Amino acid sequence: MIFLSFLRQLINYLHTSLIPNRSFLRLRLADVSLYFCGLAWISLWTTIIDSFFLQKDIPIVIWFVLHFIFIAIAVLLYLLLMAYLTKGFVRLLLPRPWAYRQTFPYTVATNLWTFPLGMLLYQLGHHQIGVALLILGHFVYTLAPLWIARSPKPRASRKSR
């Protein structure tokens, strides 16, 4: 039962992170297990993509595990750097800054889809487009919800009786 609840939360987390809109901002409050699953999601897809293109001189299982660990560490360092950049954007665009514990999950969510797609394009030989998608995708997914949050929320009009 707990597994199904977690799986439902994870699917909701992945679904919410698809489109950078106002509800995307709630991902900054995600549970630790969800955004670490997001980190694993990025690392897994990057490893799967790399497994088709890189030459492996050791058995596939060992290569897959070692590559996954290496990618997870590299992605974590990339996300830490981007989280500090995101924190700066939040400080500039929103009236109240976020704590780092909110910025990092948000940064993981901004890269759930663009990082694996950028890596796929890079491995397919479109190096400049792949790197551009990595960087520009992060900025679009980071800044679009912040700009939306900055604009006033549409209020429901009340009719006088």
Backbone torsions as a table, in degrees:
resi	resn	phi	psi	omega
1	MET	NA	-41.1	178.7
2	ILE	-66.2	-38.6	179.5
3	PHE	-61.8	-43.1	179.4
4	LEU	-65.4	-38.7	177.8
5	SER	-63.9	-44.2	179.1
6	PHE	-65.6	-42.1	178.9
7	LEU	-61.6	-39.7	177.0
8	ARG	-63.7	-42.0	178.2
9	GLN	-65.1	-40.5	-179.7
10	LEU	-65.6	-42.9	177.8
11	ILE	-64.2	-40.3	176.4
12	ASN	-63.1	-41.1	178.3
13	TYR	-61.1	-46.7	179.6
14	LEU	-66.8	-39.2	179.7
15	HIS	-66.8	-43.3	-179.5
16	THR	-65.5	-30.3	-177.2
17	SER	-81.1	-2.7	-179.2
18	LEU	-68.5	-43.9	-174.7
19	ILE	-118.7	123.7	-179.3
20	PRO	-76.7	93.0	179.2
21	ASN	-129.3	-166.1	-176.5
22	ARG	-63.0	-38.4	-179.9
23	SER	-69.9	-18.6	176.4
24	PHE	-60.0	-31.1	-178.6
25	LEU	-63.8	-25.1	179.0
26	ARG	-66.7	-18.2	-179.0
27	LEU	-66.3	-16.4	176.9
28	ARG	-68.4	-17.5	179.6
29	LEU	-101.0	15.8	-176.8
30	ALA	-64.5	152.4	177.3
31	ASP	-66.5	150.2	-179.0
32	VAL	-54.8	-43.3	-177.7
33	SER	-63.5	-32.2	-179.5
34	LEU	-71.3	-44.4	-177.7
35	TYR	-78.7	-21.2	170.5
36	PHE	-75.4	-29.4	170.1
37	CYS	-67.2	-34.3	174.2
38	GLY	-62.9	-41.5	175.3
39	LEU	-62.2	-42.7	177.6
40	ALA	-65.2	-37.1	177.4
41	TRP	-58.8	-49.0	179.6
42	ILE	-61.9	-46.1	-178.3
43	SER	-65.8	-40.7	-179.6
44	LEU	-63.7	-48.9	-178.6
45	TRP	-66.6	-35.9	177.0
46	THR	-65.7	-40.4	178.0
47	THR	-66.2	-42.3	178.3
48	ILE	-62.4	-44.2	178.7
49	ILE	-61.9	-45.9	-179.8
50	ASP	-64.8	-31.1	-177.0
51	SER	-64.6	-23.0	177.4
52	PHE	-81.8	-22.1	-171.4
53	PHE	-111.9	-25.1	-176.5
54	LEU	-92.5	145.8	177.9
55	GLN	-80.1	132.6	-177.2
56	LYS	-112.5	120.4	179.1
57	ASP	-98.6	-3.0	178.4
58	ILE	-120.4	166.5	-180.0
59	PRO	-55.0	145.7	-172.0
60	ILE	-59.9	-38.0	-178.1
61	VAL	-66.0	-45.1	179.3
62	ILE	-65.6	-43.7	178.6
63	TRP	-59.9	-44.5	-177.3
64	PHE	-62.0	-45.6	-179.1
65	VAL	-65.2	-47.8	-179.3
66	LEU	-65.2	-41.1	178.8
67	HIS	-65.1	-41.4	178.0
68	PHE	-59.9	-44.7	179.6
69	ILE	-63.3	-45.4	179.4
70	PHE	-62.2	-46.0	179.8
71	ILE	-63.1	-41.0	179.4
72	ALA	-59.9	-42.2	178.8
73	ILE	-67.5	-44.0	180.0
74	ALA	-64.6	-42.5	179.1
75	VAL	-66.1	-39.6	178.2
76	LEU	-60.1	-43.9	177.9
77	LEU	-64.8	-41.5	176.5
78	TYR	-60.2	-45.7	-178.7
79	LEU	-67.7	-34.1	176.0
80	LEU	-62.8	-43.9	178.1
81	LEU	-63.4	-45.2	-179.7
82	MET	-67.5	-30.0	178.4
83	ALA	-65.7	-37.8	176.5
84	TYR	-68.1	-36.4	175.5
85	LEU	-65.4	-42.3	177.6
86	THR	-62.8	-39.9	178.5
87	LYS	-60.3	-37.8	176.1
88	GLY	-65.3	-41.6	177.1
89	PHE	-62.5	-42.3	179.6
90	VAL	-62.5	-42.1	-179.9
91	ARG	-63.9	-35.2	179.4
92	LEU	-76.4	-38.2	-169.6
93	LEU	-95.9	-29.2	-175.8
94	LEU	-107.8	151.8	-177.5
95	PRO	-68.4	-32.3	178.9
96	ARG	-116.7	125.7	179.6
97	PRO	-71.6	156.7	176.9
98	TRP	-93.9	152.6	171.3
99	ALA	-73.6	158.2	-179.1
100	TYR	-62.1	-30.1	179.7
101	ARG	-67.0	-15.5	173.6
102	GLN	-97.5	-29.3	-177.7
103	THR	-71.4	-41.1	-177.0
104	PHE	-64.9	-47.7	176.7
105	PRO	-60.1	-36.2	177.3
106	TYR	-63.3	-41.4	179.8
107	THR	-66.1	-39.4	176.2
108	VAL	-61.1	-43.8	-179.4
109	ALA	-64.7	-33.1	-179.9
110	THR	-69.8	-18.1	-177.1
111	ASN	-110.4	5.1	-177.1
112	LEU	-61.0	-34.7	-175.3
113	TRP	-108.2	-36.6	-175.2
114	THR	-75.8	-31.6	-178.8
115	PHE	-65.6	-52.9	177.9
116	PRO	-62.4	-36.9	178.0
117	LEU	-66.5	-40.1	176.5
118	GLY	-63.5	-40.0	177.8
119	MET	-66.9	-37.8	178.0
120	LEU	-63.0	-47.1	178.3
121	LEU	-62.5	-38.4	178.3
122	TYR	-63.1	-44.5	-179.0
123	GLN	-70.1	-26.4	177.9
124	LEU	-77.8	-1.6	176.9
125	GLY	101.4	0.1	177.4
126	HIS	-96.3	71.7	-171.5
127	HIS	-62.2	-47.8	-176.9
128	GLN	-67.8	-39.4	179.2
129	ILE	-67.9	-39.4	179.2
130	GLY	-62.7	-47.1	179.2
131	VAL	-67.4	-38.7	177.9
132	ALA	-62.5	-40.3	178.2
133	LEU	-65.9	-38.2	176.6
134	LEU	-58.7	-48.9	-174.0
135	ILE	-80.0	-50.5	-178.5
136	LEU	-67.7	-35.4	176.4
137	GLY	-61.4	-40.8	177.2
138	HIS	-61.7	-45.3	-178.5
139	PHE	-65.8	-41.7	179.3
140	VAL	-64.0	-48.1	-178.7
141	TYR	-68.8	-23.4	177.3
142	THR	-83.2	-48.7	-170.2
143	LEU	-82.0	-33.3	-178.0
144	ALA	-58.4	-50.7	177.6
145	PRO	-64.3	-32.2	179.1
146	LEU	-68.4	-38.7	176.2
147	TRP	-66.9	-39.0	177.7
148	ILE	-63.9	-41.7	179.8
149	ALA	-67.3	-29.3	-179.7
150	ARG	-71.8	-31.9	179.0
151	SER	-75.2	150.6	-178.4
152	PRO	-65.6	143.3	179.4
153	LYS	-72.4	135.3	177.0
154	PRO	-66.5	129.7	-178.0
155	ARG	-98.1	144.8	176.1
156	ALA	-73.7	133.0	-179.4
157	SER	-82.8	137.8	178.3
158	ARG	-104.0	132.9	177.7
159	LYS	-88.2	137.8	176.6
160	SER	-75.4	142.4	178.4
161	ARG	-100.4	NA	NA
